[in-house]
Amino acid sequence: RRKMNLKSERRGIHVDQSELLCKKGCGYYGNPAWQGFCSKCWREEYHKARQKQIQEDWELAERLQREEEEAYASSQSTQGAQSLTFSKFEEKKTNEKTRKVTTVKKFFTASSRAGAKKAEIQEAKAPSPSIHRQASIETDRVSKEFIEFIRTYQKPGQDIYKQCKLFLDTMSLKRDLSIEEQSECAQDFYQNVADRLQTRWKVPPEKVEKAMDEVEKYIMTRQYKYVFCPETTDDEKKDLAVQKRIRALHWVTPQMLCVPVSEEIPEVSDMVVKAITDIIEMDSKRVPRDKLACITKCSKHIFNAIKITKNEPASADDFLPTLIYIVLKGNPPRLQSNIQYITRFCNPSRLMTGEDGYYFTNLCCAVAFIEKLDAQSLNLSQEDFDRFMTGQTSPKKQESDSFSPDVCLGVKQMCKSLDLLSQLNERQERIVSEAKKLEKDLIDWTEGITKEVEEIVEKYPLEIKPKSQALAAIDSENVENDKLPPPLQPQVYAG
């Protein structure tokens, strides 16, 4: 600045020194590239502007959250006021009845317009208002918890919130994509956010993992109704097939699967009930991580049940058969849909490593085993397996000794009679089967003998020779040779 001022004075140009000083009046020379501030004042101004922008962003987020809470409160108050009036309840009941009658009429009418039919289908598929209210309550709660969580991350938290809002807005415009493409978008988003936290914001790995869990919870709670068991997939068809298969296998006993668990022990029986409860509860969760947590709790109860029964730690060979038995006994709802949902939208780092991924892999193996279960898998004959599957008989026979003392004699006698009839039926079927086998053996033996005789006759054919002439007696008249002496005549001598 001083050199430029001296050169200007030499050329006869007057330069005002005040124009070269910092705008803030600190006494240092300013820089035009920094809007006339010196380096120190420029950093202070930039920091103030940045803090102001951050404060405005937080105020905007709080205002949006407050508006959502007010809108939800107003909707709740309106619904509550409507539910207080009995007339509104009667009107709702009448409308529901009318809708059902209209639906039944639609099924039996010869023809109907395409538009009316489409509207009826949409009305039948529309969820009830109670489901909407429950989803809204959970979504609001998760949103509030997410905002409270990202406050602890300060600047990285603001970046995470912006990225999540941008992702949700983008996914709302991609509803027409296939579920596989939406899954790829979610997986790419998880990877980008994790990399952003590690490389740009230098967040420790343990805090990154915790942040990704909260991001998954916030994102998938809002996306759940769009990506869980969508109509464009055959997930629902697979659910019905698995459910029907498990119902058909209700007769499978722990002994057939070599399950090392004794339900006669009260503590083990409680563990089995808790494991079944956990695997059924998986369907009520909306976040993939929460569904995995249910699978993990179920698996830990199974390990405890095996440990109590055997008085030693359980092994993997003991765990998988027991998990198969728990799935058969519990028959969890929408099992295939939950497995597909976890596979598509869970954080990949959680599925690849840790106990959650291990237990989830075992659950997938258990479902695959149930789908391909046959007589050989249970060490049964094909005839017994078919009878059990068709319901003709059942291996679960209740003995008279297992009845409690409170059971009446009529029930005991009925069970004994049913057991006897079942034994007689099995004996009759065995006799009929053996009789048919004997009849078949006789037919096969007759056909075999006939075939052997035909082969011998064909190999050694019977030759019939012409009849030969009869031989002449020694003492008969010999025509051919007249020189023979006459036959001897008996002679009588007088004594």
Secondary structure by P-SEA (a helix, b strand, c coil): caaaaaaaaaacbbbbcccccccccccbbbbcccccccaaaaaaaaaaaaaaaaaaaaaaaaaaaaaaaaaaaaaaaaaaaaaacaaaaaaaaaaaaaaaaaaaaaaccccccaaaaaaaaaaaacccaaaaaaaaaaaaaaaaaaaaaacccaaaaaaaaaaaaaaaaaaaaaccccaaaaaaaaaaaaaaaaaaacccccccaaaaaaaaaaaaaaaaaaaccccccccccaaaaaaaaaaaaaaaaccccccccccccccccaaaaaaaaaaaaaaaaccccccaaaaaaaaaaaaaaaaaaaaaaacccccccccaaaaaaaaaaacccaaaaaaaaaacccccccccccaaaaaaaaaaaaaaaaaacccccccccaaaaaaaaaccccccccccccccccccaaaaaaaaaaaaaaaaaaaaaaaaaaaaaaaaaaaaaaaaaaaaaaaaaaabbbbbbcbbbbbbcccccccccccccccbbbbbbcc
